[in-house]
Amino acid sequence: MSKPDIAKLGIWCPLENYSFDDIATFGQQAEKLGYGAIWVPEAVGRDPFVTLSALALATEEIHLATGIANLYARDAMAMKAARNSIDELSGGRLILGIGVSHGDLVSGIRQHEYGKPLTTMRNYLERMEEALYLGPQPAKQGYLVLAALREKMLGLAGSKADGAHPYFVTPDHTARAREILGPENFLAPEQKVLLETDPQKARAVSRKAMSMYLALPNYRNNLLTLGFTEADFEDGGSDRLVDAIVAWGDEAAITQRLEEHWNNGADHVCIQPLRPDGELGFDPAAIEAFAPATNTAMAG
């Protein structure tokens, strides 16, 4: 599979609160609207591979991605089996995103010992490659990408995987990631978007969406390398930080942010369309507004 096989815009979308029938309908609509991929997270809800299986059966062309699958949730043999199974079911449309998650979530909630991220990931990828799998081999194998933020993990994503899926980042990070990955590897950053033009309302919704992530050291430490300071994390995040993480405003303003990612080297940007009311779920209006099938700026 080459990079042009995946359209340059996808949807990063938690689907926990939707029935499987609604998930199937969502996948069909996203495919009809021309999106290149649906990215499904993993936290403490449904198994993402079950959700992707439902999407695979309901769709024909759109890629199906984990953003991300937690390597502490399954051993390397189980991850390889899940990868091959979804690729078999979908005709090779899986983009398998794997990450090491965060220490507090792994040790506190999952009650696993949290190892050194880079060593843990490198060893896991080696075990995946060597793992026994006796099921039918998929005719086509999809991409393997890593949830990579900083230099060493990005380097591993370039040397031992097909690329990277950075989350909670800015276009400046995209430029840095492209430089580290090199020109050939797949780069798919996530970008939160919010169709709200009132600055006070937009920043209030954005701070609510950002609150969990600002408490996680991996994201904070990465943002510090991008020129933000500890003061930017106070009181729910400074306006400067909020505006850098969430692209809010009208369609033109949000399109400009997406173009910054593409101009800085992103192959594919996963938009996470926040609801203007700040509730969980996604904003259908934003998904319609940026649909590649009807928006020439998003096509490609």
ABEGO torsion letter per residue (X at the ends): XBAAABBABBBBBBAAABBAAAAAAAAAAAAAAGBABBBBBBBABBBAAAAAAAAAAABAABBBBBOBBBAAABBAAAAAAAAAAAAAAAGGABBBBBBAEBAAAAAAAAGBBBBBAAAAAAAAAAAAAABBBABBBBABBBBBBBBBABAAAAAAAAAABAEBBBBGBBAAAAAAAAAAAEAABBBBBBBBBBBBABAAAAAAAAAAAAAAAAABAAAAAAAAAAGBBAAAABGGEBAAAAAAABBBEBAAAAAAAAAAAAAAGBABBBBBBBBAAGBBEBBAAAAAAABAAABAAABX
